[in-house]
Amino acid sequence: MLTKNQSKRILSLKQKKQRLKQGLFIVEGPKVVQEFIDSNYELVEIFSINNKYAHFEGKLTIIDEKELKKISSLVTPNTVLAVFKIPTPNEVNANGLILALDELNNPGNLGTIIRLCDWFGIKDLVCSTTSVDCYNSKTVQAAMGSHTRVNIIYLDLELFLDAQSYTMGTFMDAKASIYQMELPSSGVIVLGNEANGISDAIASKLNTRLAIPRFGLLKQTESLNVANAAAIVLSEFKRRSIER
């Protein structure tokens, strides 16, 4: 049975301030919960409508569907909700291809980008301190467990880029098409804010400006969703790596 204190604690974790203060975040649904259980993330407590997780003695609370709905962030709760500790991120490996996000706002976009990093083998995802929290419940759901295989770190993006040997960014007005230029096997690729793109301060730190060309006859589409842009960019970089 769910206690009042348990309910209050879980509901508080919907706020970024409380996630940071307590060092905890929420994961929902059997598939995603299992991804985190099978990883290095530390399970704190688990709430389920069945006995599937009975082996987590001392951490499991059996609840009913009504109680699950009360604490869930999902429109249709899915049998289990778990609380995990937020880990300390690893240092970034500067020898590989790194994706960086400048003031990304949408939690669903971030979750999709984390999933894309996992798919394309990007080990490090660097986020500006003004980007949305990667442990937002919508981000965790969209990433579908890929947090467990991608190192996500928040830092001063300007200082980070100053220390890198090669940096790139996507721009609507860039002259160089990503399909026509030489692409390095390592470096930092920056994607910008959904509404405003890459900020001037970050743009000034970049060595190369990349464009994803429009192929429609009228070419009137204003922009691509940032997660779609990430998919195109990462796919092209990885395709080139296969051809080398």
N, C-alpha and C positions, 0 to 999 in steps of 0.2 A: 504493500500500500504506500502511496506517495504521501510524504509528510509535508506540512506547510513550509518548513525550512528548505526542504529539497526543491519544492516548487519555486519558492522565492529565489533560490540560488540559480536555478537553471534559467528562469525568466530574465534574471539580471544579466546573463551572459549574451543576451541579444544586443547589449550595448557594448561598443568598442571599449569604452572607459573601464567597464567592469571586466572585460576579457583581459585587458592589459593588467589591471590591478590584481586579479586572481590568477593570471597565467593559465587560463582554461578556455576551452572552446567546445562547441557542440557539433556532433556528427549524427546524422539521421539516416535510417534505412539500412536493411541487412547487408546489402552489397558494399556500400561505402563504409559502414561500421567495420565490416570484416577486413577491408583493405587497411584500415588504421590499426586494427588488432594484430594483423600479420606483419606490421611494420615496427619501427623503433619508437613510435609514439607511445607514451605511457597512458594506459587506461586508468581513469580515476573512479568512475562509476558508470553503471549501465542500467537502463530502464527498459523492460521488455514486457510484451503482453503474453509471452510464452516462456517455457523452460529451456529454450535453445542455449542460453548462456549460463546454465546452472553451474558450470565448472568455474565461473568467476565468483566463487563463494566470498561473501563479505563485501563484494562490489555490486552485486545484482539486486535490483528491486523489481519484483513482479508487480505490474500495474495493469489496469484495465484500459480499454480503448478510450474511454471518456477522460481518464487521467492523462493518457498520452496526448490526446488532442489539446489538453490544457497547456502543456509545456512545449508542444511542437511548434516549429516555425513553418511547417508545410501545410498547404491547404488540405491535403489528404495524408495524414500521418501514416508511416509505414513500419509498424510493429516494434521498432526499437529506436531508442535514442541513447547516445553515449556521450560522456564527457571525457576529454583528453587534455593532457598538459600541453601547453605551447612550448615547443622545444627551442633551444638556442640554435640559430642558424649556423651553418658552417661558413668558413671563409670562402670567398669566390675564387674559382680557379681561372686565372687570367689567361691560361693557355688555350682555352676552348672558345667556342662561340657562345656569347652571352646575350640574353635579351634584357633590355632595360625599359621601364615604363615611367613616363613623365606625367605625373598628376592624373593618372587614370581614376575615373570616378565611379564607374558602374561595376558593382560586385559580380554580376553575371558575366560581363566581359572579362574580368580578371580570372574568374573560374575557368572560362573557356580557354584563355591564354595559358593558364597553368596546365590544362589538359593537352594543349598543343605542344607545349614544351616537352611534356612527357612523351608524346607521340613521336616527335622529331628528335628526341635524344638531347635536348638542351638541359644541361644539369643545373645551371644557375639562372635564376630570374631575379633581377635587381629592380627594386621599386623605389621611387622617390618617397620621402617621408610624408608627402601630401597625397599619395595614392591611397585608394580604398584598402581597408584591412583585409588581408588574405584569409583571415579566420572568421569573416562575416559569414553567417549561415548560408546566404545565397551563393557566395563564392565557393564554399565547401561543397555544396550540392552540385554546382556546375562543373567543378573540377573532378568529381566522381572518384576521389581517392588518389588523384595524381599528386597531391601535396606530399605523399609519402615517398615520391621519387624525384621531386624537384626541390632544390635548395632555394628558398625564397627569403630574400634579405631586404630590409628597408634601411636606406642610408641617404646621406647628402649626395644627390646625383651629380651635381657640379664638381664636387671634390673627387668623386669616384672617376668621372670621365677625364679629369685632369691627369690622373695617374695611369690611364690606359694608352697603349701604343697605337691602336687604330679604332676609330669610332665612326659609326654611320647612323643615319636617321631617315625616316620616310617623310616626304613632303609632297604636297599636291602640285607645287610649282617647280619641282626639281626637273632638270633637263635630262639627266641620265636615267634611262630605263633600266630597271633591274634585270631585264632579259637580254640586254645588250652590253653590259659592262662586266669587267673582271670582278669576281667576288672572292674575298679572302676566306680561308678556312678557319680563321680565328678573328676575334674582335668583338666589339659591342654594337648591337643593333638597337636603336632607340625608337620606340613608338610613343606617340603623344596623346594628349587629352582628347576625349571624344568630340568635344565641341571646338576646341581651339588648336588642336595639333600640338606639335612640339613648341615649347616656350622659347622666346628669344634668347634667354640666358643659356638654355641647354643647347640650342641650335648653334650658338657661337663656339661651342666646345667640340663640334663634330667635324671630322675630316672629309666626309662624303655625304652628299644628299642623294637619296634614292627615290625613284618614282615608280609607282605601279601604273602603267599606261591604261587608258580607257580604249576599248576596241569598238564600242557602239558607233553607229553611223552619225548620230547627233552629238554624242559626247557631252550630254547635258547633266549626267549624274553628278551630284555635288561632291560626294565622297563615299568611301567605303567604311563600313563598321570596322572598328579597330581590331576586333578579334578576327574578322575576315582578312584584313590586311596582314595580320600576324601569320595566318595560315598560308597565304600566298608567299610572303617573304621567307618564312622558314622552309617551305617546300622547295623554293628555288635555290636557296643556299644548300640544302641537303642534296638536291638533284645534281648540283655542280660537284659536290664532294664525291658522288658516285662516279662521275665522269673523269675525275682526275686520275 
